[in-house]
Amino acid sequence: MKRALTGDFSEIVNKVALDGNITTIEPAELHALQLTEQGQLARDMLLQDFKLLEDHGASPVLNVIKHYEQDDSFSRLMYTPFM
């Protein structure tokens, strides 16, 4: 099932103060952000998902990841196709 995401999620990412490669955002921090209408739509969706997960017994965490570290542990593997 596809889900349409509404709002400007990038606005949230751009307004969060990053403190490293991975920054955890608490719901209270989301509430405190001054956002445009589109940013507010994105925030509402994130908070709804957060609550839905908590209501089902999960412990959700929302992270902003600046970049992924390159995993070069497989760079020495070579693929040889069978002929």
Secondary structure, DSSP 8 states (H G I E B T S, - for coil): ------S-HHHHHHHS---SSEEEE-HHHHHHS---HHHHHHHHHHHHHHHHHHHTT----EEEES------TTTT-------
